Amino acid sequence: MNGAVTAIIAAIFLWWFSTGVILLAVRRADRSGRHQALVLAALPLLVVGVGAVAASLMRADVAGVYLGFLGALAIWGWIELAFLAGVVTGPMRTDCLPGLCGKARFFRAFATVSHHELLLTAGLLGLVLAAGGAENQMAVATYLILYLARIFAKLNLFFGVPRINMEFIPLRLIHLKSYFRRGPVTLAFPAAITALTALLALCTERLWFAGSDAAVAGYGLLTALAALALLEHWLMVIPLPDAKLWRWMLPAPKTMPKEER
């Protein structure tokens, strides 16, 4: 029981802390204009993540579980940093055209994030191949939950949800606001909620019947991550001030001159 509680608290803290650090780094890059330098300086994070995942694969103990979890988070975090810094996004970097709809709007929107999506997918495929036959699949499971949650979130932002928090969108991604749609939920929302609820139920069931300390720690981490992914989607319809979790730690945003947009 203690192992599960520790894992759940650790996952929640790491989610909050890593998100805050990334937002802080990108906000400072927005103020200094050194976005590429930021991404290059953070490359050791990616290297450490890959090393942690490699070290975890043949370890079936609690330490191996945490290594896999932290390694996957580090890889994911570097890719997200590269995206939010506007370095790895997509070929389309302008606002959505007025009145654009249907397939044309979808493909234009995808072009704004296509390079990021391809890199995330490459990361997932790399982990799956590296972990093939390994005793410890924690890194793959962690990354897969993050990947599914991100795909569902982007689809819902595109098709429409009542509540969209645009406070932390970086300067170099400001054009993405024009591709979001604030309005009634579509079929994308119940599909995402159903899938993520099923995932949470599966992780919770495996945690309940876990037979070893390593399994308890692993499924505790995954249960918390799945719950956070589900919460993230419910916050698209429930008006709660989630931005307060990080606003206090970030410097004031820089206003981009019109000629730079």
C-alpha positions as CSV (number, residue, x, y, z in Angstrom):
1,M,0.0,0.0,0.0
2,N,2.8,2.4,0.9
3,G,4.5,1.7,-2.4
4,A,1.4,2.6,-4.3
5,V,0.8,5.8,-2.4
6,T,4.5,6.8,-2.9
7,A,4.3,6.1,-6.6
8,I,1.0,8.1,-7.1
9,I,2.4,11.1,-5.2
10,A,5.7,10.9,-7.2
11,A,3.8,10.8,-10.5
12,I,1.7,13.8,-9.6
13,F,4.6,15.8,-8.4
14,L,6.8,15.0,-11.4
15,W,3.9,15.9,-13.7
16,W,3.4,19.2,-12.0
17,F,7.1,20.0,-11.6
18,S,8.2,19.0,-15.1
19,T,5.3,21.0,-16.7
20,G,6.3,24.0,-14.7
21,V,10.0,23.8,-15.5
22,I,9.2,23.5,-19.3
23,L,6.8,26.4,-19.2
24,L,9.3,28.5,-17.2
25,A,12.1,27.7,-19.7
26,V,10.0,28.5,-22.7
27,R,8.7,31.8,-21.1
28,R,12.3,32.9,-20.5
29,A,13.2,32.0,-24.1
30,D,10.3,34.1,-25.3
31,R,11.7,37.0,-23.4
32,S,15.3,36.5,-24.6
33,G,14.6,35.2,-28.1
34,R,17.0,32.3,-27.6
35,H,14.7,29.4,-28.5
36,Q,17.1,27.3,-30.4
37,A,19.8,27.7,-27.8
38,L,17.3,26.5,-25.2
39,V,16.5,23.3,-27.1
40,L,20.2,22.6,-27.7
41,A,21.1,23.3,-24.1
42,A,18.4,20.8,-23.0
43,L,19.8,18.0,-25.2
44,P,21.5,16.3,-22.1
45,L,17.9,15.8,-20.8
46,L,17.2,13.7,-23.9
47,V,20.5,11.8,-23.5
48,V,19.8,11.1,-19.8
49,G,16.3,9.9,-20.7
50,V,17.6,7.5,-23.3
51,G,20.2,6.2,-20.9
52,A,17.7,5.7,-18.1
53,V,15.4,3.8,-20.4
54,A,18.3,1.6,-21.6
55,A,19.3,0.9,-18.0
56,S,15.7,0.0,-17.0
57,L,14.9,-2.6,-19.6
58,M,16.5,-5.6,-17.9
59,R,15.7,-4.6,-14.4
60,A,12.5,-5.9,-12.9
61,D,12.9,-4.3,-9.5
62,V,11.4,-1.0,-8.1
63,A,14.4,1.0,-9.2
64,G,14.1,-0.3,-12.7
65,V,10.4,0.8,-12.8
66,Y,11.3,4.3,-11.7
67,L,14.2,4.5,-14.2
68,G,11.9,3.5,-17.0
69,F,9.2,6.1,-15.9
70,L,11.7,8.9,-15.5
71,G,13.5,8.0,-18.7
72,A,10.3,8.2,-20.7
73,L,9.3,11.5,-19.1
74,A,12.7,12.9,-19.9
75,I,12.4,11.9,-23.6
76,W,8.9,13.2,-23.8
77,G,9.8,16.4,-22.0
78,W,12.6,17.3,-24.4
79,I,10.3,16.8,-27.4
80,E,7.7,18.9,-25.8
81,L,10.2,21.6,-25.0
82,A,11.4,21.6,-28.6
83,F,7.7,22.0,-29.7
84,L,6.8,24.8,-27.2
85,A,10.0,26.7,-28.1
86,G,8.8,26.7,-31.7
87,V,11.8,24.7,-33.0
88,V,10.1,21.5,-33.9
89,T,6.5,22.3,-35.0
90,G,5.5,22.0,-38.6
91,P,5.8,23.8,-42.0
92,M,2.7,25.9,-41.4
93,R,3.4,28.8,-39.1
94,T,0.5,31.2,-39.9
95,D,-3.0,31.7,-38.7
96,C,-5.9,29.7,-40.0
97,L,-7.6,31.3,-43.0
98,P,-11.0,32.9,-42.2
99,G,-13.9,30.6,-43.1
100,L,-11.7,27.6,-43.7
101,C,-13.5,24.3,-42.7
102,G,-13.6,20.6,-43.3
103,K,-10.6,18.7,-44.6
104,A,-8.9,21.9,-45.7
105,R,-8.9,23.2,-42.1
106,F,-7.8,19.8,-40.7
107,F,-4.8,19.4,-43.0
108,R,-3.8,23.0,-42.5
109,A,-4.0,22.5,-38.8
110,F,-2.0,19.3,-39.0
111,A,0.7,21.1,-40.9
112,T,1.2,23.4,-38.0
113,V,2.3,20.5,-35.7
114,S,3.2,17.7,-38.2
115,H,7.0,17.6,-37.4
116,H,6.2,17.4,-33.7
117,E,3.7,14.6,-34.2
118,L,6.2,12.7,-36.4
119,L,8.9,13.1,-33.7
120,L,6.6,11.9,-30.9
121,T,5.6,8.9,-33.1
122,A,9.3,8.2,-33.8
123,G,10.0,8.3,-30.1
124,L,7.2,5.8,-29.4
125,L,8.4,3.4,-32.2
126,G,12.0,3.7,-30.9
127,L,10.9,2.7,-27.4
128,V,8.8,-0.2,-28.6
129,L,11.7,-1.5,-30.7
130,A,14.2,-1.0,-27.9
131,A,12.0,-2.7,-25.3
132,G,11.1,-5.7,-27.4
133,G,11.5,-8.8,-25.2
134,A,12.6,-6.8,-22.2
135,E,11.5,-7.6,-18.7
136,N,10.6,-4.0,-17.9
137,Q,8.1,-2.3,-20.2
138,M,7.6,0.7,-18.0
139,A,9.1,3.2,-20.4
140,V,6.9,2.1,-23.2
141,A,3.7,2.1,-21.1
142,T,4.5,5.6,-19.7
143,Y,5.2,7.1,-23.1
144,L,2.1,5.4,-24.6
145,I,-0.2,7.0,-22.1
146,L,1.3,10.4,-22.7
147,Y,1.0,9.8,-26.5
148,L,-2.6,8.8,-26.4
149,A,-3.6,11.6,-24.1
150,R,-1.9,14.2,-26.3
151,I,-3.6,12.9,-29.5
152,F,-7.0,13.0,-27.8
153,A,-6.4,16.5,-26.4
154,K,-5.3,17.9,-29.8
155,L,-8.3,16.4,-31.6
156,N,-10.7,17.9,-29.0
157,L,-9.0,21.4,-29.2
158,F,-9.4,21.2,-33.0
159,F,-13.1,19.9,-33.1
160,G,-14.2,22.0,-30.2
161,V,-14.6,22.1,-26.4
162,P,-16.2,24.7,-24.1
163,R,-13.0,25.7,-22.2
164,I,-9.6,26.3,-23.7
165,N,-6.7,27.6,-21.5
166,M,-4.6,29.8,-23.8
167,E,-2.7,31.5,-21.1
168,F,0.5,29.5,-21.5
169,I,0.7,29.3,-25.3
170,P,4.3,30.5,-26.2
171,L,4.9,33.5,-28.5
172,R,6.2,31.3,-31.4
173,L,3.0,29.2,-31.3
174,I,0.5,32.0,-31.0
175,H,-0.9,31.2,-34.4
176,L,-2.2,27.9,-33.0
177,K,-5.0,29.8,-31.2
178,S,-6.7,30.3,-34.6
179,Y,-7.0,26.6,-35.1
180,F,-8.6,25.9,-31.7
181,R,-12.4,25.9,-31.5
182,R,-14.3,27.0,-28.4
183,G,-17.8,25.6,-28.4
184,P,-20.0,22.6,-27.6
185,V,-18.2,19.2,-27.3
186,T,-18.2,16.9,-30.3
187,L,-18.0,13.1,-30.6
188,A,-14.2,13.5,-30.0
189,F,-14.8,14.3,-26.4
190,P,-16.9,11.2,-25.3
191,A,-14.5,9.0,-27.3
192,A,-11.5,10.4,-25.5
193,I,-13.2,10.2,-22.1
194,T,-14.3,6.6,-22.7
195,A,-10.9,5.5,-23.8
196,L,-9.0,7.2,-21.0
197,T,-11.5,6.0,-18.4
198,A,-11.0,2.4,-19.6
199,L,-7.3,2.9,-19.4
200,L,-7.5,4.3,-15.9
201,A,-9.8,1.3,-14.9
202,L,-7.3,-1.1,-16.4
203,C,-4.3,0.4,-14.5
204,T,-6.3,0.6,-11.3
205,E,-7.3,-3.1,-11.6
206,R,-3.7,-4.1,-12.2
207,L,-2.6,-2.0,-9.3
208,W,-5.2,-3.6,-7.0
209,F,-4.0,-7.2,-7.9
210,A,-0.3,-6.4,-8.1
211,G,1.8,-9.2,-6.7
212,S,5.2,-7.6,-6.2
213,D,6.7,-4.3,-5.0
214,A,7.8,-3.5,-8.6
215,A,4.3,-4.1,-10.0
216,V,2.8,-1.9,-7.2
217,A,5.2,0.9,-8.0
218,G,4.7,0.6,-11.8
219,Y,1.0,0.4,-11.8
220,G,0.8,3.2,-9.2
221,L,2.8,5.5,-11.5
222,L,0.6,4.5,-14.5
223,T,-2.6,4.9,-12.6
224,A,-1.7,8.4,-11.5
225,L,-0.6,9.3,-15.1
226,A,-3.9,7.9,-16.6
227,A,-5.9,9.8,-13.9
228,L,-4.1,13.1,-14.8
229,A,-4.7,12.5,-18.5
230,L,-8.4,12.0,-17.8
231,L,-8.5,15.1,-15.5
232,E,-6.9,17.2,-18.3
233,H,-9.7,16.3,-20.6
234,W,-12.5,17.0,-18.0
235,L,-10.9,20.5,-17.5
236,M,-11.8,21.2,-21.1
237,V,-15.5,21.4,-20.0
238,I,-15.3,22.1,-16.2
239,P,-14.4,25.7,-15.3
240,L,-11.7,25.2,-12.7
241,P,-8.7,27.6,-12.4
242,D,-6.0,25.0,-13.2
243,A,-3.7,27.7,-14.6
244,K,-3.0,28.7,-11.0
245,L,-0.9,25.6,-10.5
246,W,1.9,27.2,-12.5
247,R,1.1,30.9,-13.0
248,W,2.8,31.9,-9.7
249,M,6.1,30.5,-10.8
250,L,6.3,32.1,-14.2
251,P,7.5,35.5,-15.2
252,A,5.1,37.8,-17.0
253,P,4.8,37.0,-20.7
254,K,6.4,39.2,-23.3
255,T,4.1,40.8,-25.8
256,M,5.2,40.1,-29.3
257,P,5.2,43.2,-31.7
258,K,2.8,42.9,-34.6
259,E,5.5,42.9,-37.1
260,E,7.1,39.7,-35.5
261,R,3.9,37.7,-35.6
